[in-house]
């Protein structure tokens, strides 16, 4: 087996562990910011283990496909991120993964789950162009769409794509369901749509989705680290910085509406990323 | 003269005249069952002739002296029909366009040098072969579906509807005209087929004879007649500049003025903005018509012409404007599709968007972009035909084409819905052809920033309208009881065949690309200087491996099936409705609310009409598209 293959498989195994720790840390720090004790660091793992031990219960049988699809595709995306595959295809696979969850949430006749799903689609549409612009930025800086070129670049991406990085920050906030973008589901109790997209999933199938969220946490912070891929420590620092900012803003902001988010992302954030891209063309 | 009776000539005759003969037979027979037999035979003949041509491979048919004048006579006859239609039905624009065409014909006839060549009027090359395969294979499946569909359509069609016989005459003949169109190298014959398809679409769209159908048919005829006039203008201009009246010659010695006129004609035919209204109106027609117009024929004639002419405008100042026009159409119509709740209209906007993508890729003029255009062309034809046939089947069953009315059709129509879901997934998800095409398009647009931004916007919006629609149709109630729907066998056979085509062709997209589309693109644009950057992108796409995605999907399907059948009946429970659920059959949308009243929970979709509403958006988007088109004419002086 080649080193790249080994690296990819290692990432698929390690990502949920790292992601689980990130999510545990998120919960501990959020609790402390709110003056609570909070759960132990390993709580996300306990939750997932507990969910997998439960009896499988579904609202309709087709749901199981969507849960599997959601998890398998995010694992595939993690594999591609680690092996340095095509960045654009990576995004499409990521989008397909989220779409699987959305379709799963819409396949049940529950209004709460479906409102969450509708919002999740709008969220996808809101951040998808930013991610594609980010990949185009990588291409303009390195001359290749393969992530391998980012790993091998001699100059950190952040120096070429500072505005895209700021735009990416808001993508992470949406993806992690953080205020002001926690529209489709939330980890806090102040939601008017109960539990949104994940409401009608239960037992091991909810466990799979939770596991997929661990993957997502590791994936998106890993992608943030890619902006300084020349040095592992700087990459880790960058990822930690993104994590800290999302956490802080989550506790500072109130949730806003879907339309507001859509307009904000397609004007301010899109403009920010686009400015950076245009600058790269004219350089 | 001996060459005329060669096996090649017979094959071409079979492809072009064969469907027309079968059409005439379908018109002539008296009973419905006999007609069914004739149409079935036509399906077999069309498929066989298409495959035979593919096996024969590229060739050039030697010309005959009488072919060119015959084309002239046919064109004059068609122009006469248009003029008569325009005058009798009071479509003055059509009459005016026909008048202009007639004038041009006469002028050209008396002004042309009599030494018109005996150059080959028909050429079979890889591009036309590709198009013939799409037309014959996808087109014949649509015919097959049409047998069952029209049998039922006659039952609840408005009394004004025309006879099924005439319908099949035009529908089958259409395939012959399309075959001729993509095989013709002589502009004269090309124009004959071009006008022929316009006339056919007029009859097909107006089939039901309602006021709406008539108005749509009139709009389609008006716009396409104007497009036809553009084509004539381009032809005459080419002739006056010393052209030989052959498309291959026009490509070898490009002159920008005729090119721009031909491209405008192609834009009208493939419903690019600002000419999209005729295709949107065309959805009032019976489903086989919309499926045929939208997927393998009619609109593909326009994108075929753009692709055919691509080497002529490559690396001229025209290319960028063409790319922009296509990309703008792609982004704007993808946005408008979001605001639509009419399923056929969503499909129509998506068609226009994908045609825009093809045009945009032709304008980027790198081999990779051209290959992307071909990928979109092929896979769009299959997937869109499938989706139109599914929507038509659903509409006949539930009596509505409203997306919000399609909730829960999964257990009423499990077969159709599964295939429709497959079609939708194939339009937007990896590893299917449409996504691969879109991916190649974005990759190849790396050097043209404005086009790139429009493609990014369009492809993000695409997820929106497919996602919400897909979610709607796969909704299932708890404790499903699946009854396999009772639809005519020809309809279900057509759906299954197309579904299998989507799966097989989708899985093999990279193989098709490497073996066929990529060499075709490289040879077409061989004269264009390839920048090292574009070459690198081409290589990076080449090295893409589809198998990890396939393996992942396979694992998901197997694991999913195991869990699906592993669940016990007691493990399927009611959803949470914030109150006590009321169970009525398999419905679970009612719950007890305040004062023990029964309340039905309802959720509709997001349409974002305030942002992407059709009326507000069409106005300014048409204006922008018109400006882009005008700047195409303005760039002629630069070229």
Boltz contact constraints between the chains, C-beta under 6 A:
constraints:
  - contact:
      token1: [A, 56]
      token2: [B, 571]
      max_distance: 6.0
  - contact:
      token1: [A, 57]
      token2: [B, 571]
      max_distance: 6.0
  - contact:
      token1: [A, 57]
      token2: [B, 573]
      max_distance: 6.0
  - contact:
      token1: [A, 58]
      token2: [B, 572]
      max_distance: 6.0
  - contact:
      token1: [A, 59]
      token2: [B, 478]
      max_distance: 6.0
  - contact:
      token1: [A, 59]
      token2: [B, 575]
      max_distance: 6.0
  - contact:
      token1: [A, 60]
      token2: [B, 476]
      max_distance: 6.0
  - contact:
      token1: [A, 60]
      token2: [B, 478]
      max_distance: 6.0
  - contact:
      token1: [A, 61]
      token2: [B, 564]
      max_distance: 6.0
  - contact:
      token1: [A, 61]
      token2: [B, 567]
      max_distance: 6.0
  - contact:
      token1: [A, 62]
      token2: [B, 476]
      max_distance: 6.0
  - contact:
      token1: [A, 64]
      token2: [B, 560]
      max_distance: 6.0
  - contact:
      token1: [A, 64]
      token2: [B, 563]
      max_distance: 6.0
  - contact:
      token1: [A, 64]
      token2: [B, 564]
      max_distance: 6.0
  - contact:
      token1: [A, 65]
      token2: [B, 560]
      max_distance: 6.0
  - contact:
      token1: [A, 68]
      token2: [B, 556]
      max_distance: 6.0
  - contact:
      token1: [A, 68]
      token2: [B, 559]
      max_distance: 6.0
  - contact:
      token1: [A, 68]
      token2: [B, 560]
      max_distance: 6.0
  - contact:
      token1: [A, 69]
      token2: [B, 556]
      max_distance: 6.0
  - contact:
      token1: [A, 72]
      token2: [B, 552]
      max_distance: 6.0
  - contact:
      token1: [A, 72]
      token2: [B, 556]
      max_distance: 6.0
  - contact:
      token1: [A, 76]
      token2: [B, 552]
      max_distance: 6.0
  - contact:
      token1: [A, 88]
      token2: [B, 439]
      max_distance: 6.0
  - contact:
      token1: [A, 92]
      token2: [B, 430]
      max_distance: 6.0
  - contact:
      token1: [A, 92]
      token2: [B, 435]
      max_distance: 6.0
  - contact:
      token1: [A, 93]
      token2: [B, 430]
      max_distance: 6.0
  - contact:
      token1: [A, 96]
      token2: [B, 429]
      max_distance: 6.0
  - contact:
      token1: [A, 99]
      token2: [B, 467]
      max_distance: 6.0
  - contact:
      token1: [A, 102]
      token2: [B, 467]
      max_distance: 6.0
  - contact:
      token1: [A, 103]
      token2: [B, 470]
      max_distance: 6.0
  - contact:
      token1: [A, 103]
      token2: [B, 471]
      max_distance: 6.0
  - contact:
      token1: [A, 106]
      token2: [B, 471]
      max_distance: 6.0
  - contact:
      token1: [A, 107]
      token2: [B, 474]
      max_distance: 6.0
  - contact:
      token1: [A, 107]
      token2: [B, 475]
      max_distance: 6.0
  - contact:
      token1: [A, 107]
      token2: [B, 476]
      max_distance: 6.0
  - contact:
      token1: [A, 108]
      token2: [B, 575]
      max_distance: 6.0
  - contact:
      token1: [A, 109]
      token2: [B, 575]
      max_distance: 6.0
  - contact:
      token1: [A, 109]
      token2: [B, 588]
      max_distance: 6.0
  - contact:
      token1: [A, 109]
      token2: [B, 589]
      max_distance: 6.0
  - contact:
      token1: [A, 110]
      token2: [B, 575]
      max_distance: 6.0
  - contact:
      token1: [A, 110]
      token2: [B, 576]
      max_distance: 6.0
  - contact:
      token1: [A, 111]
      token2: [B, 601]
      max_distance: 6.0
  - contact:
      token1: [A, 111]
      token2: [B, 603]
      max_distance: 6.0
  - contact:
      token1: [A, 114]
      token2: [B, 603]
      max_distance: 6.0
  - contact:
      token1: [A, 118]
      token2: [B, 606]
      max_distance: 6.0
  - contact:
      token1: [A, 121]
      token2: [B, 464]
      max_distance: 6.0
  - contact:
      token1: [A, 121]
      token2: [B, 467]
      max_distance: 6.0
  - contact:
      token1: [A, 121]
      token2: [B, 468]
      max_distance: 6.0
  - contact:
      token1: [A, 124]
      token2: [B, 463]
      max_distance: 6.0
  - contact:
      token1: [A, 125]
      token2: [B, 460]
      max_distance: 6.0
  - contact:
      token1: [A, 125]
      token2: [B, 464]
      max_distance: 6.0
  - contact:
      token1: [A, 128]
      token2: [B, 460]
      max_distance: 6.0
  - contact:
      token1: [A, 129]
      token2: [B, 456]
      max_distance: 6.0
  - contact:
      token1: [A, 129]
      token2: [B, 460]
      max_distance: 6.0
  - contact:
      token1: [A, 132]
      token2: [B, 456]
      max_distance: 6.0
  - contact:
      token1: [A, 139]
      token2: [B, 446]
      max_distance: 6.0
  - contact:
      token1: [A, 145]
      token2: [B, 443]
      max_distance: 6.0
  - contact:
      token1: [A, 145]
      token2: [B, 540]
      max_distance: 6.0
  - contact:
      token1: [A, 146]
      token2: [B, 540]
      max_distance: 6.0
  - contact:
      token1: [A, 200]
      token2: [B, 575]
      max_distance: 6.0
  - contact:
      token1: [A, 281]
      token2: [B, 449]
      max_distance: 6.0
